[in-house]
Amino acid sequence: MIEVTVYSVLVSLLTRHRVVLLKEKEGDRYLPIWIGTNEADAIAMRLQGTRVSRPLTHDLLVNVINELGAEIQHVVVNELKNNTFYARIAVVSDGREYSIDSRSSDAIAVAVRAEVPIYADESVLDQAGILPSPDIRTLPGESQENLDVFRDFVDTLDLDDLGE
């Protein structure tokens, strides 16, 4: 398993599809995962520090797990099959470890709320990970870190045939 962080949540200006972009913590690969509007909003809201008056679904799940005396350890995007990402939420309760099946978008939304590590299986990164092109140039005074290297990539994809 390779630790990743949420690099960005992007919205295609042409298609309005959303993608969460994970980045290797100790590497250069990015993992784009197409997600639904609600999950994109849930992840982005938490990353931006937006607070809501009542718990949203992912908040509720984290609250229930905590109230039952369990602890979320981490999440892992563990499989890519038929263009669908699969994830597991690792939970410990009374010394017993549980691995709960989840959509990747929901697992990421839970992880950012519980403030736990996010991992990707190396095979998933090998299949779907992308590297920034060495041909991409930055403007004078602009850092490579701030360059959104994936905007054109996202805007040109046709995702109508993909399921979540």
C-alpha positions in Angstrom: 0.0 0.0 0.0 1.2 3.5 -0.9 0.0 6.5 1.1 -1.7 9.2 -1.0 -3.2 12.5 -0.2 -6.1 14.4 -1.7 -4.4 16.8 -4.0 -7.5 18.4 -5.5 -11.2 18.0 -6.3 -11.7 19.1 -9.9 -14.8 19.8 -12.0 -14.8 19.6 -15.7 -16.1 22.9 -17.1 -17.4 21.1 -20.2 -19.1 18.1 -18.8 -19.5 19.0 -15.1 -18.1 15.6 -14.1 -16.1 15.5 -10.9 -12.7 13.9 -10.2 -10.8 13.6 -7.0 -7.1 13.7 -7.6 -5.0 11.7 -5.2 -1.2 12.1 -5.2 1.5 9.8 -3.9 2.8 11.2 -0.6 6.4 10.1 -1.4 6.2 10.0 -5.2 5.1 11.8 -8.3 2.1 9.7 -9.5 -1.4 11.0 -9.4 -4.6 8.9 -9.2 -7.7 10.5 -10.8 -10.9 8.9 -9.6 -14.3 10.0 -11.1 -16.8 10.6 -8.4 -20.3 11.8 -7.9 -21.4 15.4 -7.2 -22.4 14.8 -3.6 -19.1 13.0 -2.7 -17.1 15.7 -4.5 -18.9 18.3 -2.5 -18.4 16.4 0.8 -14.7 16.0 0.2 -14.2 19.6 -0.9 -16.2 21.1 1.9 -14.2 19.2 4.5 -10.8 20.2 2.9 -11.9 23.8 2.8 -13.0 23.7 6.4 -16.6 24.4 5.7 -18.9 23.6 8.6 -22.6 22.7 8.3 -25.2 22.9 11.1 -26.1 19.3 11.0 -24.1 16.2 10.1 -23.9 15.1 6.5 -24.0 11.4 5.6 -20.2 10.9 5.9 -20.1 12.8 9.2 -22.9 10.6 10.4 -21.0 7.4 9.5 -17.9 8.6 11.3 -20.0 9.7 14.3 -21.7 6.3 14.5 -18.4 4.4 14.3 -16.9 6.6 17.1 -20.0 6.4 19.3 -19.9 2.6 19.1 -16.4 2.7 20.5 -14.7 1.8 17.2 -11.9 3.7 15.5 -11.3 4.2 11.8 -7.6 3.4 11.1 -7.3 4.2 7.4 -8.9 3.7 4.0 -7.4 2.0 1.0 -8.3 2.2 -2.7 -7.6 -1.5 -3.2 -8.9 -2.5 -6.6 -9.7 -1.2 -10.1 -12.0 -3.5 -12.0 -14.1 -2.7 -15.1 -13.2 1.0 -14.8 -14.6 1.0 -11.2 -12.5 1.8 -8.2 -13.1 -0.2 -5.0 -12.0 0.8 -1.5 -12.0 -0.6 2.1 -12.4 1.3 5.3 -10.2 -0.2 8.1 -11.9 -0.1 11.5 -10.8 -1.4 14.9 -13.3 -2.3 17.6 -12.5 -4.1 20.8 -9.2 -5.2 19.4 -10.8 -6.7 16.3 -10.0 -5.4 12.9 -12.7 -5.0 10.3 -12.3 -4.2 6.6 -15.5 -2.6 5.3 -16.3 -2.5 1.6 -16.9 1.0 0.2 -17.0 3.1 -2.9 -13.7 4.9 -3.2 -15.4 8.3 -3.1 -17.2 7.5 0.2 -14.1 6.1 1.7 -12.1 9.2 0.8 -14.9 11.4 2.3 -14.8 9.4 5.5 -11.0 9.5 5.7 -10.8 13.3 5.4 -13.5 13.6 8.2 -11.8 11.1 10.4 -8.3 12.5 9.6 -6.9 9.1 8.8 -4.4 8.1 6.1 -5.5 7.2 2.6 -3.7 4.5 0.8 -3.8 3.1 -2.7 -2.8 -0.4 -3.6 0.3 -0.4 -5.8 -1.5 -2.4 -8.5 -4.2 0.4 -8.7 -1.5 3.1 -9.1 0.2 0.9 -11.7 -3.0 0.6 -13.7 -4.5 4.1 -13.3 -1.7 6.4 -12.0 -0.5 9.2 -14.2 2.6 11.3 -14.2 2.7 15.0 -15.1 4.2 15.5 -18.5 7.8 16.8 -18.5 6.8 19.0 -21.4 4.5 21.1 -19.3 6.0 24.6 -18.7 5.1 27.1 -16.1 4.9 30.8 -16.5 7.7 33.0 -15.1 7.1 33.3 -11.3 4.6 30.4 -11.2 5.6 27.2 -9.4 5.0 23.8 -10.8 3.1 22.8 -7.6 0.4 25.4 -8.4 0.0 24.4 -12.0 -3.2 22.5 -12.6 -1.7 19.9 -15.0 -4.9 18.0 -15.3 -7.4 20.6 -16.4 -7.1 19.8 -20.2 -7.1 16.1 -19.5 -10.3 16.3 -17.5 -12.1 18.6 -19.9 -11.5 16.4 -22.9 -12.7 13.1 -21.5 -16.0 11.6 -22.5 -17.4 10.0 -19.4 -21.0 9.3 -20.4 -20.4 5.6 -20.7 -18.7 5.2 -17.3 -20.5 4.2 -14.1 -19.4 5.3 -10.7 
